[in-house]
Amino acid sequence: MSDYCGGCRYDVKAKTGEGACPFNRLYWGFLERNHKRLRDNVRLAMPYRTLENFGEERRKALLAEAEACRTMLGAVPID
């Protein structure tokens, strides 16, 4: 893996919050939105275990931040 984020102003380890990397927000938001469809995929077992450990409130915050990021980038809001 390469370090393309070395000089970036975002914190690559932060999943939510002010300095969180937008890619992290979008990744975790995608997994949360598509939980029913992707949960049984063996290759996604580890990320879904991590997501389940976040807790309900953190998952809701993460989903809200991901949606805000998507709309900021010009995507149509998801209901």
PyMOL Python script that loads the backbone (N, CA, C, O; Angstrom):
from pymol import cmd

cmd.read_pdbstr("""\
ATOM      1  N   MET A   1       0.845  -1.178   0.000  1.00  0.00           N
ATOM      2  CA  MET A   1       0.000   0.000   0.000  1.00  0.00           C
ATOM      3  C   MET A   1       0.888   1.239   0.000  1.00  0.00           C
ATOM      4  O   MET A   1       1.933   1.271   0.650  1.00  0.00           O
ATOM      5  N   SER A   2       0.466   2.231  -0.721  1.00  0.00           N
ATOM      6  CA  SER A   2       1.191   3.495  -0.792  1.00  0.00           C
ATOM      7  C   SER A   2       0.575   4.497   0.168  1.00  0.00           C
ATOM      8  O   SER A   2      -0.568   4.346   0.601  1.00  0.00           O
ATOM      9  N   ASP A   3       1.348   5.522   0.494  1.00  0.00           N
ATOM     10  CA  ASP A   3       0.857   6.562   1.384  1.00  0.00           C
ATOM     11  C   ASP A   3       0.554   7.810   0.560  1.00  0.00           C
ATOM     12  O   ASP A   3       1.370   8.729   0.490  1.00  0.00           O
ATOM     13  N   TYR A   4      -0.612   7.837  -0.055  1.00  0.00           N
ATOM     14  CA  TYR A   4      -1.018   8.998  -0.826  1.00  0.00           C
ATOM     15  C   TYR A   4      -1.578  10.097   0.065  1.00  0.00           C
ATOM     16  O   TYR A   4      -1.818  11.212  -0.398  1.00  0.00           O
ATOM     17  N   CYS A   5      -1.782   9.793   1.321  1.00  0.00           N
ATOM     18  CA  CYS A   5      -2.405  10.737   2.243  1.00  0.00           C
ATOM     19  C   CYS A   5      -1.382  11.463   3.122  1.00  0.00           C
ATOM     20  O   CYS A   5      -1.767  12.215   4.017  1.00  0.00           O
ATOM     21  N   GLY A   6      -0.118  11.253   2.886  1.00  0.00           N
ATOM     22  CA  GLY A   6       0.925  11.804   3.745  1.00  0.00           C
ATOM     23  C   GLY A   6       0.807  13.297   4.016  1.00  0.00           C
ATOM     24  O   GLY A   6       0.961  13.724   5.160  1.00  0.00           O
ATOM     25  N   GLY A   7       0.540  14.092   2.999  1.00  0.00           N
ATOM     26  CA  GLY A   7       0.473  15.538   3.163  1.00  0.00           C
ATOM     27  C   GLY A   7      -0.940  16.074   3.295  1.00  0.00           C
ATOM     28  O   GLY A   7      -1.142  17.288   3.270  1.00  0.00           O
ATOM     29  N   CYS A   8      -1.905  15.209   3.432  1.00  0.00           N
ATOM     30  CA  CYS A   8      -3.301  15.619   3.487  1.00  0.00           C
ATOM     31  C   CYS A   8      -3.635  16.254   4.837  1.00  0.00           C
ATOM     32  O   CYS A   8      -3.068  15.887   5.866  1.00  0.00           O
ATOM     33  N   ARG A   9      -4.553  17.201   4.816  1.00  0.00           N
ATOM     34  CA  ARG A   9      -4.953  17.870   6.065  1.00  0.00           C
ATOM     35  C   ARG A   9      -5.933  17.045   6.887  1.00  0.00           C
ATOM     36  O   ARG A   9      -6.160  17.343   8.059  1.00  0.00           O
ATOM     37  N   TYR A  10      -6.517  16.007   6.285  1.00  0.00           N
ATOM     38  CA  TYR A  10      -7.477  15.165   6.998  1.00  0.00           C
ATOM     39  C   TYR A  10      -6.769  14.067   7.783  1.00  0.00           C
ATOM     40  O   TYR A  10      -5.675  13.631   7.426  1.00  0.00           O
ATOM     41  N   ASP A  11      -7.415  13.635   8.855  1.00  0.00           N
ATOM     42  CA  ASP A  11      -6.896  12.534   9.674  1.00  0.00           C
ATOM     43  C   ASP A  11      -7.423  11.226   9.104  1.00  0.00           C
ATOM     44  O   ASP A  11      -8.617  10.940   9.190  1.00  0.00           O
ATOM     45  N   VAL A  12      -6.536  10.438   8.525  1.00  0.00           N
ATOM     46  CA  VAL A  12      -6.935   9.202   7.859  1.00  0.00           C
ATOM     47  C   VAL A  12      -7.500   8.178   8.842  1.00  0.00           C
ATOM     48  O   VAL A  12      -8.243   7.286   8.435  1.00  0.00           O
ATOM     49  N   LYS A  13      -7.166   8.289  10.112  1.00  0.00           N
ATOM     50  CA  LYS A  13      -7.658   7.340  11.116  1.00  0.00           C
ATOM     51  C   LYS A  13      -9.010   7.739  11.697  1.00  0.00           C
ATOM     52  O   LYS A  13      -9.688   6.912  12.308  1.00  0.00           O
ATOM     53  N   ALA A  14      -9.410   8.994  11.515  1.00  0.00           N
ATOM     54  CA  ALA A  14     -10.694   9.459  12.048  1.00  0.00           C
ATOM     55  C   ALA A  14     -11.827   9.053  11.118  1.00  0.00           C
ATOM     56  O   ALA A  14     -11.762   9.279   9.909  1.00  0.00           O
ATOM     57  N   LYS A  15     -12.853   8.459  11.684  1.00  0.00           N
ATOM     58  CA  LYS A  15     -13.989   8.010  10.883  1.00  0.00           C
ATOM     59  C   LYS A  15     -15.097   9.054  10.843  1.00  0.00           C
ATOM     60  O   LYS A  15     -15.842   9.141   9.867  1.00  0.00           O
ATOM     61  N   THR A  16     -15.203   9.850  11.912  1.00  0.00           N
ATOM     62  CA  THR A  16     -16.197  10.916  11.983  1.00  0.00           C
ATOM     63  C   THR A  16     -15.558  12.128  12.626  1.00  0.00           C
ATOM     64  O   THR A  16     -14.455  12.053  13.167  1.00  0.00           O
ATOM     65  N   GLY A  17     -16.258  13.237  12.561  1.00  0.00           N
ATOM     66  CA  GLY A  17     -15.782  14.445  13.209  1.00  0.00           C
ATOM     67  C   GLY A  17     -15.199  15.441  12.228  1.00  0.00           C
ATOM     68  O   GLY A  17     -15.144  15.198  11.022  1.00  0.00           O
ATOM     69  N   GLU A  18     -14.768  16.559  12.766  1.00  0.00           N
ATOM     70  CA  GLU A  18     -14.297  17.690  11.979  1.00  0.00           C
ATOM     71  C   GLU A  18     -13.174  17.350  11.002  1.00  0.00           C
ATOM     72  O   GLU A  18     -13.250  17.719   9.831  1.00  0.00           O
ATOM     73  N   GLY A  19     -12.144  16.660  11.456  1.00  0.00           N
ATOM     74  CA  GLY A  19     -10.992  16.397  10.604  1.00  0.00           C
ATOM     75  C   GLY A  19     -10.983  15.034   9.945  1.00  0.00           C
ATOM     76  O   GLY A  19      -9.960  14.620   9.400  1.00  0.00           O
ATOM     77  N   ALA A  20     -12.100  14.328   9.983  1.00  0.00           N
ATOM     78  CA  ALA A  20     -12.154  12.970   9.420  1.00  0.00           C
ATOM     79  C   ALA A  20     -11.994  12.992   7.903  1.00  0.00           C
ATOM     80  O   ALA A  20     -12.471  13.900   7.223  1.00  0.00           O
ATOM     81  N   CYS A  21     -11.330  12.001   7.407  1.00  0.00           N
ATOM     82  CA  CYS A  21     -11.123  11.857   5.969  1.00  0.00           C
ATOM     83  C   CYS A  21     -12.468  11.622   5.274  1.00  0.00           C
ATOM     84  O   CYS A  21     -13.231  10.756   5.703  1.00  0.00           O
ATOM     85  N   PRO A  22     -12.773  12.373   4.213  1.00  0.00           N
ATOM     86  CA  PRO A  22     -14.039  12.158   3.500  1.00  0.00           C
ATOM     87  C   PRO A  22     -14.180  10.739   2.957  1.00  0.00           C
ATOM     88  O   PRO A  22     -15.293  10.217   2.897  1.00  0.00           O
ATOM     89  N   PHE A  23     -13.093  10.113   2.567  1.00  0.00           N
ATOM     90  CA  PHE A  23     -13.173   8.753   2.065  1.00  0.00           C
ATOM     91  C   PHE A  23     -13.626   7.789   3.163  1.00  0.00           C
ATOM     92  O   PHE A  23     -14.372   6.848   2.889  1.00  0.00           O
ATOM     93  N   ASN A  24     -13.184   8.014   4.399  1.00  0.00           N
ATOM     94  CA  ASN A  24     -13.646   7.181   5.513  1.00  0.00           C
ATOM     95  C   ASN A  24     -15.141   7.352   5.714  1.00  0.00           C
ATOM     96  O   ASN A  24     -15.868   6.373   5.885  1.00  0.00           O
ATOM     97  N   ARG A  25     -15.600   8.599   5.692  1.00  0.00           N
ATOM     98  CA  ARG A  25     -17.035   8.863   5.860  1.00  0.00           C
ATOM     99  C   ARG A  25     -17.842   8.159   4.780  1.00  0.00           C
ATOM    100  O   ARG A  25     -18.849   7.512   5.068  1.00  0.00           O
ATOM    101  N   LEU A  26     -17.398   8.288   3.545  1.00  0.00           N
ATOM    102  CA  LEU A  26     -18.127   7.686   2.428  1.00  0.00           C
ATOM    103  C   LEU A  26     -18.086   6.164   2.490  1.00  0.00           C
ATOM    104  O   LEU A  26     -19.089   5.512   2.198  1.00  0.00           O
ATOM    105  N   TYR A  27     -16.953   5.589   2.862  1.00  0.00           N
ATOM    106  CA  TYR A  27     -16.812   4.133   2.958  1.00  0.00           C
ATOM    107  C   TYR A  27     -17.748   3.551   4.006  1.00  0.00           C
ATOM    108  O   TYR A  27     -18.520   2.637   3.719  1.00  0.00           O
ATOM    109  N   TRP A  28     -17.679   4.084   5.223  1.00  0.00           N
ATOM    110  CA  TRP A  28     -18.511   3.556   6.307  1.00  0.00           C
ATOM    111  C   TRP A  28     -19.978   3.852   6.060  1.00  0.00           C
ATOM    112  O   TRP A  28     -20.841   3.047   6.412  1.00  0.00           O
ATOM    113  N   GLY A  29     -20.270   4.994   5.459  1.00  0.00           N
ATOM    114  CA  GLY A  29     -21.651   5.310   5.114  1.00  0.00           C
ATOM    115  C   GLY A  29     -22.210   4.343   4.079  1.00  0.00           C
ATOM    116  O   GLY A  29     -23.361   3.917   4.176  1.00  0.00           O
ATOM    117  N   PHE A  30     -21.391   3.995   3.086  1.00  0.00           N
ATOM    118  CA  PHE A  30     -21.793   3.025   2.071  1.00  0.00           C
ATOM    119  C   PHE A  30     -22.101   1.678   2.710  1.00  0.00           C
ATOM    120  O   PHE A  30     -23.123   1.062   2.410  1.00  0.00           O
ATOM    121  N   LEU A  31     -21.216   1.223   3.591  1.00  0.00           N
ATOM    122  CA  LEU A  31     -21.455  -0.063   4.261  1.00  0.00           C
ATOM    123  C   LEU A  31     -22.732  -0.028   5.089  1.00  0.00           C
ATOM    124  O   LEU A  31     -23.499  -0.991   5.089  1.00  0.00           O
ATOM    125  N   GLU A  32     -22.964   1.070   5.789  1.00  0.00           N
ATOM    126  CA  GLU A  32     -24.165   1.184   6.620  1.00  0.00           C
ATOM    127  C   GLU A  32     -25.426   1.196   5.756  1.00  0.00           C
ATOM    128  O   GLU A  32     -26.396   0.506   6.069  1.00  0.00           O
ATOM    129  N   ARG A  33     -25.419   1.971   4.678  1.00  0.00           N
ATOM    130  CA  ARG A  33     -26.594   2.053   3.799  1.00  0.00           C
ATOM    131  C   ARG A  33     -26.908   0.725   3.113  1.00  0.00           C
ATOM    132  O   ARG A  33     -28.072   0.419   2.855  1.00  0.00           O
ATOM    133  N   ASN A  34     -25.883  -0.057   2.819  1.00  0.00           N
ATOM    134  CA  ASN A  34     -26.056  -1.300   2.077  1.00  0.00           C
ATOM    135  C   ASN A  34     -25.934  -2.543   2.959  1.00  0.00           C
ATOM    136  O   ASN A  34     -25.628  -3.632   2.472  1.00  0.00           O
ATOM    137  N   HIS A  35     -26.170  -2.373   4.231  1.00  0.00           N
ATOM    138  CA  HIS A  35     -26.012  -3.443   5.208  1.00  0.00           C
ATOM    139  C   HIS A  35     -26.794  -4.695   4.831  1.00  0.00           C
ATOM    140  O   HIS A  35     -26.241  -5.795   4.847  1.00  0.00           O
ATOM    141  N   LYS A  36     -28.059  -4.544   4.495  1.00  0.00           N
ATOM    142  CA  LYS A  36     -28.903  -5.712   4.185  1.00  0.00           C
ATOM    143  C   LYS A  36     -28.401  -6.468   2.964  1.00  0.00           C
ATOM    144  O   LYS A  36     -28.472  -7.696   2.910  1.00  0.00           O
ATOM    145  N   ARG A  37     -27.904  -5.739   2.001  1.00  0.00           N
ATOM    146  CA  ARG A  37     -27.471  -6.350   0.754  1.00  0.00           C
ATOM    147  C   ARG A  37     -26.086  -7.006   0.860  1.00  0.00           C
ATOM    148  O   ARG A  37     -25.835  -8.036   0.235  1.00  0.00           O
ATOM    149  N   LEU A  38     -25.202  -6.409   1.647  1.00  0.00           N
ATOM    150  CA  LEU A  38     -23.805  -6.847   1.652  1.00  0.00           C
ATOM    151  C   LEU A  38     -23.378  -7.614   2.901  1.00  0.00           C
ATOM    152  O   LEU A  38     -22.285  -8.179   2.920  1.00  0.00           O
ATOM    153  N   ARG A  39     -24.192  -7.649   3.923  1.00  0.00           N
ATOM    154  CA  ARG A  39     -23.810  -8.218   5.219  1.00  0.00           C
ATOM    155  C   ARG A  39     -23.321  -9.664   5.128  1.00  0.00           C
ATOM    156  O   ARG A  39     -22.410 -10.046   5.862  1.00  0.00           O
ATOM    157  N   ASP A  40     -23.893 -10.459   4.262  1.00  0.00           N
ATOM    158  CA  ASP A  40     -23.531 -11.873   4.180  1.00  0.00           C
ATOM    159  C   ASP A  40     -22.350 -12.152   3.258  1.00  0.00           C
ATOM    160  O   ASP A  40     -21.965 -13.308   3.082  1.00  0.00           O
ATOM    161  N   ASN A  41     -21.774 -11.115   2.672  1.00  0.00           N
ATOM    162  CA  ASN A  41     -20.606 -11.285   1.819  1.00  0.00           C
ATOM    163  C   ASN A  41     -19.396 -11.606   2.701  1.00  0.00           C
ATOM    164  O   ASN A  41     -19.035 -10.811   3.568  1.00  0.00           O
ATOM    165  N   VAL A  42     -18.782 -12.743   2.489  1.00  0.00           N
ATOM    166  CA  VAL A  42     -17.673 -13.212   3.324  1.00  0.00           C
ATOM    167  C   VAL A  42     -16.513 -12.217   3.326  1.00  0.00           C
ATOM    168  O   VAL A  42     -15.854 -12.033   4.349  1.00  0.00           O
ATOM    169  N   ARG A  43     -16.267 -11.589   2.203  1.00  0.00           N
ATOM    170  CA  ARG A  43     -15.143 -10.649   2.107  1.00  0.00           C
ATOM    171  C   ARG A  43     -15.377  -9.371   2.913  1.00  0.00           C
ATOM    172  O   ARG A  43     -14.432  -8.633   3.190  1.00  0.00           O
ATOM    173  N   LEU A  44     -16.608  -9.108   3.283  1.00  0.00           N
ATOM    174  CA  LEU A  44     -16.928  -7.913   4.057  1.00  0.00           C
ATOM    175  C   LEU A  44     -17.229  -8.218   5.522  1.00  0.00           C
ATOM    176  O   LEU A  44     -17.707  -7.350   6.252  1.00  0.00           O
ATOM    177  N   ALA A  45     -16.955  -9.430   5.949  1.00  0.00           N
ATOM    178  CA  ALA A  45     -17.251  -9.813   7.331  1.00  0.00           C
ATOM    179  C   ALA A  45     -16.496  -8.947   8.337  1.00  0.00           C
ATOM    180  O   ALA A  45     -17.088  -8.491   9.316  1.00  0.00           O
ATOM    181  N   MET A  46     -15.220  -8.714   8.121  1.00  0.00           N
ATOM    182  CA  MET A  46     -14.437  -7.939   9.080  1.00  0.00           C
ATOM    183  C   MET A  46     -14.895  -6.473   9.149  1.00  0.00           C
ATOM    184  O   MET A  46     -15.079  -5.958  10.252  1.00  0.00           O
ATOM    185  N   PRO A  47     -15.085  -5.785   8.019  1.00  0.00           N
ATOM    186  CA  PRO A  47     -15.592  -4.411   8.129  1.00  0.00           C
ATOM    187  C   PRO A  47     -16.961  -4.335   8.801  1.00  0.00           C
ATOM    188  O   PRO A  47     -17.225  -3.397   9.553  1.00  0.00           O
ATOM    189  N   TYR A  48     -17.835  -5.305   8.540  1.00  0.00           N
ATOM    190  CA  TYR A  48     -19.143  -5.278   9.188  1.00  0.00           C
ATOM    191  C   TYR A  48     -19.054  -5.573  10.680  1.00  0.00           C
ATOM    192  O   TYR A  48     -19.853  -5.040  11.449  1.00  0.00           O
ATOM    193  N   ARG A  49     -18.120  -6.393  11.109  1.00  0.00           N
ATOM    194  CA  ARG A  49     -17.915  -6.601  12.557  1.00  0.00           C
ATOM    195  C   ARG A  49     -17.455  -5.297  13.199  1.00  0.00           C
ATOM    196  O   ARG A  49     -17.907  -4.941  14.287  1.00  0.00           O
ATOM    197  N   THR A  50     -16.561  -4.591  12.525  1.00  0.00           N
ATOM    198  CA  THR A  50     -16.086  -3.298  13.031  1.00  0.00           C
ATOM    199  C   THR A  50     -17.245  -2.315  13.109  1.00  0.00           C
ATOM    200  O   THR A  50     -17.399  -1.614  14.109  1.00  0.00           O
ATOM    201  N   LEU A  51     -18.048  -2.260  12.078  1.00  0.00           N
ATOM    202  CA  LEU A  51     -19.194  -1.348  12.041  1.00  0.00           C
ATOM    203  C   LEU A  51     -20.173  -1.651  13.172  1.00  0.00           C
ATOM    204  O   LEU A  51     -20.698  -0.730  13.798  1.00  0.00           O
ATOM    205  N   GLU A  52     -20.417  -2.907  13.434  1.00  0.00           N
ATOM    206  CA  GLU A  52     -21.330  -3.285  14.509  1.00  0.00           C
ATOM    207  C   GLU A  52     -20.797  -2.878  15.883  1.00  0.00           C
ATOM    208  O   GLU A  52     -21.579  -2.622  16.798  1.00  0.00           O
ATOM    209  N   ASN A  53     -19.485  -2.817  16.030  1.00  0.00           N
ATOM    210  CA  ASN A  53     -18.890  -2.407  17.303  1.00  0.00           C
ATOM    211  C   ASN A  53     -18.949  -0.902  17.536  1.00  0.00           C
ATOM    212  O   ASN A  53     -18.679  -0.440  18.645  1.00  0.00           O
ATOM    213  N   PHE A  54     -19.294  -0.137  16.517  1.00  0.00           N
ATOM    214  CA  PHE A  54     -19.371   1.321  16.665  1.00  0.00           C
ATOM    215  C   PHE A  54     -20.496   1.743  17.599  1.00  0.00           C
ATOM    216  O   PHE A  54     -20.394   2.772  18.267  1.00  0.00           O
ATOM    217  N   GLY A  55     -21.553   0.968  17.650  1.00  0.00           N
ATOM    218  CA  GLY A  55     -22.708   1.354  18.449  1.00  0.00           C
ATOM    219  C   GLY A  55     -23.693   2.148  17.608  1.00  0.00           C
ATOM    220  O   GLY A  55     -23.324   2.759  16.605  1.00  0.00           O
ATOM    221  N   GLU A  56     -24.934   2.130  18.026  1.00  0.00           N
ATOM    222  CA  GLU A  56     -26.025   2.724  17.246  1.00  0.00           C
ATOM    223  C   GLU A  56     -25.854   4.231  17.038  1.00  0.00           C
ATOM    224  O   GLU A  56     -26.020   4.725  15.922  1.00  0.00           O
ATOM    225  N   GLU A  57     -25.531   4.949  18.085  1.00  0.00           N
ATOM    226  CA  GLU A  57     -25.416   6.409  17.972  1.00  0.00           C
ATOM    227  C   GLU A  57     -24.273   6.822  17.044  1.00  0.00           C
ATOM    228  O   GLU A  57     -24.431   7.722  16.219  1.00  0.00           O
ATOM    229  N   ARG A  58     -23.145   6.173  17.179  1.00  0.00           N
ATOM    230  CA  ARG A  58     -22.004   6.491  16.314  1.00  0.00           C
ATOM    231  C   ARG A  58     -22.310   6.139  14.857  1.00  0.00           C
ATOM    232  O   ARG A  58     -21.901   6.856  13.944  1.00  0.00           O
ATOM    233  N   ARG A  59     -23.020   5.049  14.645  1.00  0.00           N
ATOM    234  CA  ARG A  59     -23.384   4.653  13.278  1.00  0.00           C
ATOM    235  C   ARG A  59     -24.335   5.670  12.657  1.00  0.00           C
ATOM    236  O   ARG A  59     -24.215   5.980  11.472  1.00  0.00           O
ATOM    237  N   LYS A  60     -25.267   6.187  13.432  1.00  0.00           N
ATOM    238  CA  LYS A  60     -26.178   7.221  12.925  1.00  0.00           C
ATOM    239  C   LYS A  60     -25.414   8.494  12.587  1.00  0.00           C
ATOM    240  O   LYS A  60     -25.665   9.112  11.552  1.00  0.00           O
ATOM    241  N   ALA A  61     -24.485   8.892  13.450  1.00  0.00           N
ATOM    242  CA  ALA A  61     -23.674  10.085  13.188  1.00  0.00           C
ATOM    243  C   ALA A  61     -22.827   9.889  11.942  1.00  0.00           C
ATOM    244  O   ALA A  61     -22.699  10.798  11.122  1.00  0.00           O
ATOM    245  N   LEU A  62     -22.257   8.722  11.803  1.00  0.00           N
ATOM    246  CA  LEU A  62     -21.434   8.420  10.648  1.00  0.00           C
ATOM    247  C   LEU A  62     -22.249   8.480   9.364  1.00  0.00           C
ATOM    248  O   LEU A  62     -21.785   9.016   8.357  1.00  0.00           O
ATOM    249  N   LEU A  63     -23.445   7.940   9.391  1.00  0.00           N
ATOM    250  CA  LEU A  63     -24.315   7.954   8.223  1.00  0.00           C
ATOM    251  C   LEU A  63     -24.717   9.389   7.863  1.00  0.00           C
ATOM    252  O   LEU A  63     -24.764   9.743   6.685  1.00  0.00           O
ATOM    253  N   ALA A  64     -25.005  10.205   8.865  1.00  0.00           N
ATOM    254  CA  ALA A  64     -25.360  11.610   8.614  1.00  0.00           C
ATOM    255  C   ALA A  64     -24.188  12.369   8.010  1.00  0.00           C
ATOM    256  O   ALA A  64     -24.376  13.154   7.080  1.00  0.00           O
ATOM    257  N   GLU A  65     -22.983  12.146   8.524  1.00  0.00           N
ATOM    258  CA  GLU A  65     -21.801  12.808   7.973  1.00  0.00           C
ATOM    259  C   GLU A  65     -21.509  12.340   6.558  1.00  0.00           C
ATOM    260  O   GLU A  65     -21.115  13.138   5.708  1.00  0.00           O
ATOM    261  N   ALA A  66     -21.698  11.059   6.299  1.00  0.00           N
ATOM    262  CA  ALA A  66     -21.481  10.530   4.947  1.00  0.00           C
ATOM    263  C   ALA A  66     -22.468  11.159   3.969  1.00  0.00           C
ATOM    264  O   ALA A  66     -22.099  11.508   2.848  1.00  0.00           O
ATOM    265  N   GLU A  67     -23.712  11.302   4.389  1.00  0.00           N
ATOM    266  CA  GLU A  67     -24.729  11.899   3.518  1.00  0.00           C
ATOM    267  C   GLU A  67     -24.422  13.376   3.267  1.00  0.00           C
ATOM    268  O   GLU A  67     -24.591  13.863   2.150  1.00  0.00           O
ATOM    269  N   ALA A  68     -23.976  14.080   4.292  1.00  0.00           N
ATOM    270  CA  ALA A  68     -23.596  15.483   4.119  1.00  0.00           C
ATOM    271  C   ALA A  68     -22.423  15.606   3.145  1.00  0.00           C
ATOM    272  O   ALA A  68     -22.392  16.518   2.319  1.00  0.00           O
ATOM    273  N   CYS A  69     -21.477  14.702   3.241  1.00  0.00           N
ATOM    274  CA  CYS A  69     -20.321  14.690   2.347  1.00  0.00           C
ATOM    275  C   CYS A  69     -20.770  14.413   0.907  1.00  0.00           C
ATOM    276  O   CYS A  69     -20.312  15.072  -0.027  1.00  0.00           O
ATOM    277  N   ARG A  70     -21.659  13.446   0.736  1.00  0.00           N
ATOM    278  CA  ARG A  70     -22.170  13.111  -0.597  1.00  0.00           C
ATOM    279  C   ARG A  70     -22.861  14.303  -1.241  1.00  0.00           C
ATOM    280  O   ARG A  70     -22.605  14.620  -2.403  1.00  0.00           O
ATOM    281  N   THR A  71     -23.737  14.967  -0.488  1.00  0.00           N
ATOM    282  CA  THR A  71     -24.473  16.095  -1.055  1.00  0.00           C
ATOM    283  C   THR A  71     -23.556  17.281  -1.321  1.00  0.00           C
ATOM    284  O   THR A  71     -23.768  18.029  -2.276  1.00  0.00           O
ATOM    285  N   MET A  72     -22.542  17.458  -0.488  1.00  0.00           N
ATOM    286  CA  MET A  72     -21.566  18.521  -0.715  1.00  0.00           C
ATOM    287  C   MET A  72     -20.824  18.300  -2.040  1.00  0.00           C
ATOM    288  O   MET A  72     -20.434  19.254  -2.713  1.00  0.00           O
ATOM    289  N   LEU A  73     -20.640  17.026  -2.396  1.00  0.00           N
ATOM    290  CA  LEU A  73     -19.950  16.681  -3.639  1.00  0.00           C
ATOM    291  C   LEU A  73     -20.900  16.698  -4.839  1.00  0.00           C
ATOM    292  O   LEU A  73     -20.466  16.467  -5.967  1.00  0.00           O
ATOM    293  N   GLY A  74     -22.186  16.968  -4.612  1.00  0.00           N
ATOM    294  CA  GLY A  74     -23.128  17.099  -5.703  1.00  0.00           C
ATOM    295  C   GLY A  74     -24.046  15.910  -5.917  1.00  0.00           C
ATOM    296  O   GLY A  74     -24.802  15.891  -6.888  1.00  0.00           O
ATOM    297  N   ALA A  75     -24.002  14.920  -5.044  1.00  0.00           N
ATOM    298  CA  ALA A  75     -24.865  13.755  -5.195  1.00  0.00           C
ATOM    299  C   ALA A  75     -26.283  14.091  -4.746  1.00  0.00           C
ATOM    300  O   ALA A  75     -26.494  14.981  -3.922  1.00  0.00           O
ATOM    301  N   VAL A  76     -27.229  13.382  -5.289  1.00  0.00           N
ATOM    302  CA  VAL A  76     -28.629  13.540  -4.901  1.00  0.00           C
ATOM    303  C   VAL A  76     -28.812  12.911  -3.527  1.00  0.00           C
ATOM    304  O   VAL A  76     -28.374  11.781  -3.315  1.00  0.00           O
ATOM    305  N   PRO A  77     -29.450  13.613  -2.581  1.00  0.00           N
ATOM    306  CA  PRO A  77     -29.650  13.038  -1.233  1.00  0.00           C
ATOM    307  C   PRO A  77     -30.427  11.734  -1.272  1.00  0.00           C
ATOM    308  O   PRO A  77     -31.336  11.554  -2.082  1.00  0.00           O
ATOM    309  N   ILE A  78     -30.051  10.832  -0.382  1.00  0.00           N
ATOM    310  CA  ILE A  78     -30.725   9.558  -0.228  1.00  0.00           C
ATOM    311  C   ILE A  78     -31.682   9.669   0.944  1.00  0.00           C
ATOM    312  O   ILE A  78     -31.312  10.160   2.010  1.00  0.00           O
ATOM    313  N   ASP A  79     -32.907   9.216   0.747  1.00  0.00           N
ATOM    314  CA  ASP A  79     -33.902   9.303   1.835  1.00  0.00           C
ATOM    315  C   ASP A  79     -33.631   8.303   2.900  1.00  0.00           C
ATOM    316  O   ASP A  79     -34.365   8.236   3.886  1.00  0.00           O
TER     317      ASP A  79
END
""", "prot")
cmd.dss("prot")
cmd.show_as("cartoon", "prot")
cmd.util.cbc("prot")
cmd.orient("prot")
